[in-house]
Amino acid sequence: MSGRPDADLPPDTQTAEETTTEDAREDAPRVDAPEEAPEDSFEGADEDDEGDEGDDEDLLAARARRARWAAVGTGTLLALAGTAAALLRAAGTAPVLVPGAYACGAAVCALSAVLGSRGRTRRALWTTVAGVMVMALGDQFD
């Protein structure tokens, strides 16, 4: 099975409900698909498709911009959260290793925000994961 929702089960593994719905679909009157319209009836069929290339480039630029903003926002938010956790743990009775781990994780997340702002979104993603793992290590030491 491919895991797709439209993938059908082999005939020997179908349930009785599925087979009855298939029989009902076979008994239903079929409606023929309308014939395709000729290409000449399309307005502007003679025009070149140069505008589509510009639209694709704009779409790719918009996706890249969203990815950069997402990387910057995520890195900044996690860096602020890690810094706050480090300050709160440093003010408490936690061992020195705990706020140090939170601070190091916050620094790595800040690095991921910088990488994301420069367009290195894949590296920013993995440094964000590493920063969160370092902060999780500090949480385990607590």
DRENDOTI-810547 format. One record per atom (N, C-alpha, C, O): atom name; y, x, z. Coordinates in pm, whole numbers, plus 50000, padded with zeros to 5 digits. Example, Ala and Ser with C-alpha at 12.3 -4.5 7.8 and 13.67 -1.06 7.14 Angstrom:
<pts>
   a     yy     xx     zz
   N  49431  51319  50780
  CA  49550  51230  50780
   C  49670  51320  50780
   O  49668  51424  50846
   N  49775  51285  50708
  CA  49894  51367  50714
   C  50003  51290  50787
   O  50114  51341  50804
</pts>
This chain:
<pts>
   a     yy     xx     zz
   N  49882  50085  50000
  CA  50000  50000  50000
   C  50123  50088  50000
   O  50128  50191  50068
   N  50221  50050  49925
  CA  50340  50131  49911
   C  50441  50104  50021
   O  50536  50181  50038
   N  50425  49997  50096
  CA  50519  49965  50201
   C  50637  49883  50153
   O  50723  49844  50231
   N  50640  49856  50023
  CA  50748  49774  49970
   C  50720  49629  50002
   O  50604  49588  50005
   N  50825  49550  50026
  CA  50801  49410  50059
   C  50746  49328  49943
   O  50687  49222  49966
   N  50762  49374  49820
  CA  50711  49298  49708
   C  50572  49344  49665
   O  50520  49296  49564
   N  50513  49436  49739
  CA  50380  49485  49704
   C  50277  49378  49742
   O  50280  49326  49854
   N  50188  49346  49652
  CA  50085  49247  49678
   C  49961  49314  49735
   O  49935  49432  49711
   N  49886  49235  49812
  CA  49761  49284  49865
   C  49654  49274  49758
   O  49662  49188  49670
   N  49554  49360  49763
  CA  49443  49346  49669
   C  49376  49209  49688
   O  49388  49152  49796
   N  49307  49156  49587
  CA  49250  49021  49596
   C  49152  49004  49711
   O  49143  48895  49768
   N  49078  49108  49748
  CA  48978  49092  49853
   C  49040  49091  49992
   O  48970  49059  50088
   N  49167  49124  50008
  CA  49229  49126  50141
   C  49333  49017  50159
   O  49400  49013  50263
   N  49350  48928  50061
  CA  49449  48821  50073
   C  49394  48711  50162
   O  49274  48684  50164
   N  49484  48649  50236
  CA  49444  48538  50322
   C  49437  48410  50241
   O  49481  48406  50126
   N  49383  48306  50302
  CA  49367  48179  50232
   C  49503  48118  50199
   O  49518  48055  50094
   N  49603  48135  50288
  CA  49735  48079  50264
   C  49798  48144  50141
   O  49862  48076  50060
   N  49780  48274  50126
  CA  49838  48345  50013
   C  49775  48301  49882
   O  49843  48288  49781
   N  49645  48278  49883
  CA  49578  48237  49760
   C  49619  48096  49720
   O  49629  48067  49601
   N  49643  48007  49818
  CA  49686  47871  49782
   C  49826  47873  49725
   O  49855  47795  49633
   N  49914  47958  49775
  CA  50049  47963  49718
   C  50047  48022  49578
   O  50127  47984  49493
   N  49955  48116  49554
  CA  49943  48171  49420
   C  49889  48066  49323
   O  49933  48058  49208
   N  49792  47985  49370
  CA  49740  47878  49285
   C  49849  47776  49254
   O  49856  47725  49142
   N  49934  47747  49352
  CA  50042  47652  49330
   C  50141  47707  49230
   O  50196  47633  49148
   N  50166  47839  49236
  CA  50257  47898  49139
   C  50199  47893  48998
   O  50273  47875  48902
   N  50067  47908  48985
  CA  50005  47903  48854
   C  50005  47762  48797
   O  50015  47745  48675
   N  49995  47659  48885
  CA  49993  47521  48839
   C  50132  47470  48805
   O  50145  47373  48730
   N  50235  47533  48857
  CA  50371  47486  48833
   C  50407  47506  48686
   O  50364  47602  48623
   N  50486  47413  48632
  CA  50526  47429  48490
   C  50614  47553  48476
   O  50699  47582  48560
   N  50591  47624  48368
  CA  50666  47747  48345
   C  50788  47716  48259
   O  50783  47637  48165
   N  50895  47780  48295
  CA  51018  47766  48219
   C  51035  47895  48141
   O  51035  48004  48197
   N  51048  47880  48011
  CA  51065  47998  47928
   C  51202  48058  47953
   O  51301  47988  47971
   N  51206  48189  47952
  CA  51332  48259  47971
   C  51419  48239  47848
   O  51368  48236  47736
   N  51549  48225  47868
  CA  51636  48208  47750
   C  51636  48336  47667
   O  51620  48446  47719
   N  51655  48317  47540
  CA  51658  48433  47452
   C  51782  48515  47482
   O  51885  48463  47523
   N  51768  48643  47462
  CA  51881  48731  47491
   C  51987  48715  47384
   O  51957  48696  47266
   N  52110  48723  47428
  CA  52222  48710  47335
   C  52232  48839  47255
   O  52206  48948  47307
   N  52270  48829  47129
  CA  52287  48951  47051
   C  52402  49034  47106
   O  52495  48981  47165
   N  52394  49165  47086
  CA  52493  49256  47140
   C  52630  49236  47078
   O  52731  49272  47138
   N  52636  49181  46957
  CA  52763  49163  46889
   C  52850  49058  46958
   O  52972  49060  46943
   N  52789  48967  47033
  CA  52867  48862  47096
   C  52941  48911  47220
   O  53029  48842  47271
   N  52908  49029  47268
  CA  52975  49086  47385
   C  53114  49133  47344
   O  53129  49208  47248
   N  53214  49090  47419
  CA  53350  49133  47389
   C  53364  49281  47421
   O  53327  49325  47530
   N  53417  49355  47331
  CA  53439  49497  47354
   C  53316  49581  47331
   O  53306  49692  47383
   N  53221  49530  47253
  CA  53100  49607  47228
   C  53128  49731  47145
   O  53053  49828  47148
   N  53239  49727  47069
  CA  53271  49841  46985
   C  53346  49950  47061
   O  53360  50061  47010
   N  53394  49919  47181
  CA  53470  50017  47258
   C  53377  50124  47314
   O  53259  50098  47339
   N  53429  50242  47334
  CA  53351  50350  47394
   C  53341  50327  47544
   O  53424  50258  47602
   N  53240  50385  47606
  CA  53218  50371  47749
   C  53278  50487  47827
   O  53219  50532  47925
   N  53392  50535  47787
  CA  53455  50647  47856
   C  53504  50606  47994
   O  53508  50689  48085
   N  53541  50482  48013
  CA  53590  50435  48142
   C  53482  50436  48248
   O  53512  50450  48367
   N  53354  50420  48207
  CA  53245  50419  48304
   C  53228  50555  48371
   O  53195  50562  48489
   N  53250  50662  48297
  CA  53236  50795  48354
   C  53340  50819  48462
   O  53311  50880  48565
   N  53461  50771  48440
  CA  53566  50784  48540
   C  53534  50702  48664
   O  53563  50744  48776
   N  53474  50584  48644
  CA  53436  50501  48758
   C  53327  50568  48840
   O  53329  50561  48963
   N  53232  50632  48774
  CA  53126  50702  48845
   C  53182  50817  48927
   O  53140  50839  49041
   N  53276  50890  48870
  CA  53336  51002  48943
   C  53415  50950  49063
   O  53414  51012  49170
   N  53484  50838  49046
  CA  53559  50780  49157
   C  53464  50733  49266
   O  53493  50748  49385
   N  53351  50676  49226
  CA  53253  50629  49323
   C  53194  50746  49402
   O  53179  50738  49523
   N  53162  50854  49332
  CA  53109  50971  49400
   C  53212  51033  49494
   O  53178  51077  49603
   N  53336  51036  49451
  CA  53442  51090  49536
   C  53460  51004  49661
   O  53484  51057  49770
   N  53450  50873  49646
  CA  53464  50784  49761
   C  53347  50802  49858
   O  53367  50800  49979
   N  53228  50819  49805
  CA  53113  50842  49893
   C  53125  50973  49968
   O  53094  50980  50086
   N  53171  51077  49899
  CA  53188  51206  49965
   C  53295  51198  50072
   O  53281  51258  50179
   N  53402  51125  50045
  CA  53509  51110  50143
   C  53458  51036  50267
   O  53490  51074  50380
   N  53379  50929  50245
  CA  53323  50856  50359
   C  53228  50944  50440
   O  53227  50937  50563
   N  53150  51027  50372
  CA  53057  51116  50444
   C  53134  51218  50527
   O  53096  51248  50639
   N  53244  51270  50471
  CA  53324  51366  50548
   C  53386  51299  50670
   O  53384  51355  50779
   N  53441  51179  50651
  CA  53501  51110  50764
   C  53397  51075  50871
   O  53424  51085  50990
   N  53279  51036  50829
  CA  53173  51004  50925
   C  53132  51128  51003
   O  53110  51121  51124
   N  53121  51242  50934
  CA  53083  51366  51003
   C  53191  51410  51100
   O  53160  51454  51212
   N  53317  51399  51059
  CA  53426  51438  51148
   C  53433  51346  51268
   O  53447  51392  51382
   N  53424  51216  51245
  CA  53431  51120  51355
   C  53318  51134  51454
   O  53339  51130  51575
   N  53198  51151  51403
  CA  53082  51165  51491
   C  53090  51294  51572
   O  53066  51293  51692
   N  53123  51404  51506
  CA  53134  51532  51576
   C  53241  51530  51682
   O  53221  51582  51792
   N  53355  51470  51650
  CA  53465  51463  51747
   C  53429  51375  51866
   O  53454  51412  51981
   N  53371  51260  51838
  CA  53334  51169  51946
   C  53231  51233  52040
   O  53244  51222  52162
   N  53131  51298  51983
  CA  53029  51361  52067
   C  53085  51482  52142
   O  53044  51510  52254
   N  53178  51553  52080
  CA  53241  51666  52149
   C  53322  51617  52269
   O  53319  51678  52376
   N  53394  51508  52251
  CA  53470  51453  52364
   C  53378  51401  52474
   O  53406  51419  52592
   N  53270  51336  52435
  CA  53175  51286  52535
   C  53110  51402  52611
   O  53093  51394  52733
   N  53074  51509  52540
  CA  53014  51624  52607
   C  53111  51694  52699
   O  53073  51741  52806
   N  53238  51702  52658
  CA  53340  51765  52744
   C  53362  51682  52869
   O  53373  51737  52979
   N  53367  51551  52855
  CA  53384  51464  52971
   C  53265  51475  53065
   O  53282  51481  53187
   N  53145  51479  53009
  CA  53025  51493  53093
   C  53024  51627  53165
   O  52985  51635  53281
   N  53067  51733  53097
  CA  53071  51865  53160
   C  53171  51867  53275
   O  53142  51923  53381
   N  53287  51805  53255
  CA  53387  51802  53362
   C  53341  51718  53480
   O  53364  51755  53595
   N  53275  51604  53452
  CA  53225  51520  53561
   C  53114  51589  53639
   O  53109  51580  53762
   N  53026  51657  53569
  CA  52916  51728  53638
   C  52966  51850  53713
   O  52911  51886  53817
   N  53070  51914  53662
  CA  53125  52032  53730
   C  53193  51992  53860
   O  53194  52069  53956
   N  53251  51871  53863
  CA  53319  51824  53984
   C  53219  51777  54089
   O  53254  51766  54206
   N  53095  51750  54049
  CA  52994  51701  54142
   C  52912  51813  54202
   O  52955  51928  54207
   N  52793  51776  54249
  CA  52704  51872  54315
   C  52593  51921  54223
   O  52493  51974  54270
   N  52609  51904  54095
  CA  52506  51944  53999
   C  52500  52097  53990
   O  52600  52165  54013
   N  52381  52150  53957
  CA  52370  52295  53937
   C  52462  52342  53823
   O  52501  52263  53737
   N  52495  52470  53824
  CA  52589  52525  53726
   C  52534  52512  53584
   O  52612  52502  53489
   N  52405  52512  53568
  CA  52344  52505  53436
   C  52374  52372  53366
   O  52382  52367  53243
   N  52389  52264  53443
  CA  52410  52131  53384
   C  52544  52121  53313
   O  52546  52088  53194
   N  52658  52149  53379
  CA  52784  52140  53304
   C  52794  52244  53193
   O  52862  52222  53093
   N  52727  52357  53210
  CA  52725  52459  53104
   C  52655  52408  52980
   O  52700  52433  52868
   N  52545  52338  52998
  CA  52471  52282  52884
   C  52553  52174  52815
   O  52558  52169  52692
   N  52618  52089  52893
  CA  52703  51986  52833
   C  52819  52050  52756
   O  52852  52005  52647
   N  52879  52154  52812
  CA  52991  52220  52746
   C  52946  52289  52617
   O  53016  52284  52516
   N  52830  52354  52620
  CA  52779  52419  52499
   C  52745  52315  52392
   O  52773  52337  52274
   N  52686  52205  52431
  CA  52657  52098  52336
   C  52785  52040  52277
   O  52790  52007  52158
   N  52889  52027  52360
  CA  53017  51976  52310
   C  53078  52075  52211
   O  53138  52033  52112
   N  53063  52204  52237
  CA  53116  52305  52145
   C  53043  52300  52010
   O  53105  52313  51905
   N  52912  52281  52014
  CA  52835  52271  51889
   C  52875  52144  51813
   O  52882  52147  51690
   N  52899  52034  51883
  CA  52943  51911  51816
   C  53084  51927  51758
   O  53114  51871  51653
   N  53169  52003  51827
  CA  53302  52030  51771
   C  53289  52113  51644
   O  53363  52092  51548
   N  53196  52208  51643
  CA  53169  52286  51523
   C  53122  52195  51409
   O  53160  52215  51294
   N  53041  52096  51442
  CA  52995  52004  51338
   C  53110  51921  51282
   O  53109  51887  51164
   N  53208  51888  51366
  CA  53326  51816  51316
   C  53405  51903  51219
   O  53455  51854  51118
   N  53417  52031  51250
  CA  53488  52122  51161
   C  53412  52137  51029
   O  53473  52135  50922
   N  53281  52151  51037
  CA  53201  52161  50915
   C  53213  52034  50830
   O  53222  52042  50707
   N  53213  51920  50895
  CA  53227  51794  50822
   C  53362  51781  50755
   O  53372  51726  50645
   N  53467  51831  50819
  CA  53600  51822  50758
   C  53613  51912  50637
   O  53697  51888  50550
   N  53531  52014  50630
  CA  53533  52105  50515
   C  53435  52064  50405
   O  53422  52133  50304
   N  53368  51952  50424
  CA  53278  51900  50321
   C  53134  51945  50335
   O  53052  51912  50250
   N  53102  52016  50437
  CA  52964  52062  50459
   C  52891  51958  50543
   O  52856  51983  50658
   N  52869  51840  50485
  CA  52818  51728  50563
   C  52673  51746  50605
   O  52635  51702  50713
   N  52591  51809  50523
  CA  52452  51829  50562
   C  52442  51925  50680
   O  52366  51901  50774
   N  52518  52033  50676
  CA  52519  52127  50789
   C  52580  52062  50911
   O  52538  52087  51024
   N  52681  51977  50890
  CA  52743  51906  51002
   C  52642  51813  51069
   O  52641  51800  51191
   N  52560  51748  50990
  CA  52457  51659  51046
   C  52362  51737  51136
   O  52332  51694  51248
   N  52313  51850  51086
  CA  52216  51925  51165
   C  52277  51993  51285
   O  52211  52007  51388
   N  52403  52035  51276
  CA  52466  52091  51396
   C  52496  51981  51498
   O  52494  52007  51618
   N  52522  51860  51452
  CA  52539  51748  51544
   C  52409  51721  51619
   O  52410  51699  51740
   N  52300  51722  51546
  CA  52168  51702  51610
   C  52142  51812  51712
   O  52094  51785  51822
   N  52173  51936  51676
  CA  52153  52047  51769
   C  52241  52033  51892
   O  52196  52059  52003
   N  52366  51992  51874
  CA  52456  51975  51987
   C  52409  51866  52082
   O  52416  51881  52204
   N  52360  51756  52026
  CA  52309  51648  52111
   C  52184  51693  52184
   O  52163  51656  52299
   N  52101  51774  52119
  CA  51981  51824  52187
   C  52017  51917  52302
   O  51950  51916  52406
   N  52121  51997  52286
  CA  52165  52085  52396
   C  52219  52001  52511
   O  52192  52030  52627
   N  52295  51896  52478
  CA  52344  51808  52584
   C  52229  51734  52653
   O  52234  51711  52773
   N  52126  51697  52578
  CA  52009  51632  52637
   C  51936  51728  52731
   O  51880  51687  52832
   N  51939  51856  52695
  CA  51879  51956  52783
   C  51955  51962  52915
   O  51894  51974  53021
   N  52088  51955  52909
  CA  52168  51951  53031
   C  52136  51827  53114
   O  52136  51832  53237
   N  52109  51715  53047
  CA  52073  51594  53119
   C  51937  51611  53189
   O  51917  51557  53297
   N  51846  51684  53128
  CA  51715  51708  53191
   C  51727  51799  53312
   O  51650  51786  53407
   N  51823  51891  53310
  CA  51842  51980  53424
   C  51906  51908  53542
   O  51897  51956  53655
   N  51969  51795  53516
  CA  52039  51722  53623
   C  51944  51654  53717
   O  51988  51589  53812
</pts>
